[in-house]
Amino acid sequence: MKSIPASTRDTYLSTGYVVLRDLLADNELADLQEVCDSLLMEPPDDDNGGKSHDIGRGHDRRFLRHRHEDQPALRDFVLGAQMKRLASTFVGGHPHLFNEQFVVKGPKTGASFAWHQDSAYVGFAHEPYVTLWMALDDTTVENGAVFILPRDLNEDRSIVAHLWDSEGKELVGYSGDHPGEPALVSAGSVVAFSSVTLHRSSANVTDRPRRGFIAQYSSEPILDPKTGKPKTFAKPL
Ligand SMILES: O=C(O)CCC(=O)C(=O)O
């Protein structure tokens, strides 16, 4: 992984996100692509066997979740020193792996993903965390790029009201006119945004899949108050 500019944290705090172009090393990108492609051979599982939100849409919008424990290359990457360094930039010196998943949009599917804050899916109060969205393919408006609604995290870390759209199978947290700022990036780039930053992604109307990988890190364990147990993972790096 390359080093990041000194301005990274300030940009993240003042706009809610930062784009880190071509950050991954070639071997890191290749490992993620390989794991993703192997998981894609499995049948789609929209809700992770009932353990996750039912936001998958078959081959159109697939979430391939929580596989670092059975994929050694993924485990070494998400829990490794490079990710610790990167995540620390956003959540401080003791990052914990909170969640990881591949997100793949099948060719010509039209499956977009609505405006939302990742924190809206957590379901209880928690410290905002960072989402590191990694492009495994070059992204364009036509194949499902991520769009960001900038916000100043120094001023506003609130979670807005979201409505469940049962047709789209997704929470919707914004329905205004702002189109968002598209993150048009090449494979190996990372878009880092806060869990309270509103974002969406466009439909894939091309004839190739669009693969992404998400790793999320929190400054402290995110524990479900009902059980006292981690909502997903709470692994210190
Ligand atoms: O990869 C995408 O299309 C966006 C995924 C996303 O926004 C999410 O999982 O929160």
The ligand as an SDF file (V2000), in Angstrom:
LIG
                    3D

 10  9  0  0  0  0  0  0  0  0999 V2000
  -20.4640   -0.6110   -3.4920 O   0  0  0  0  0  0  0  0  0  0  0  0
  -21.4740    0.0610   -3.5990 C   0  0  0  0  0  0  0  0  0  0  0  0
  -22.1030    0.1310   -4.6410 O   0  0  0  0  0  0  0  0  0  0  0  0
  -21.9380    0.8770   -2.4280 C   0  0  0  0  0  0  0  0  0  0  0  0
  -22.0620    0.0380   -1.2220 C   0  0  0  0  0  0  0  0  0  0  0  0
  -22.5040    0.8260   -0.0330 C   0  0  0  0  0  0  0  0  0  0  0  0
  -22.8170    1.9680   -0.1190 O   0  0  0  0  0  0  0  0  0  0  0  0
  -22.5620    0.1830    1.2480 C   0  0  0  0  0  0  0  0  0  0  0  0
  -22.3770   -1.0450    1.3500 O   0  0  0  0  0  0  0  0  0  0  0  0
  -22.8130    0.9070    2.2370 O   0  0  0  0  0  0  0  0  0  0  0  0
  1  2  2  0
  2  3  1  0
  2  4  1  0
  4  5  1  0
  5  6  1  0
  6  7  2  0
  6  8  1  0
  8  9  2  0
  8 10  1  0
M  END
$$$$
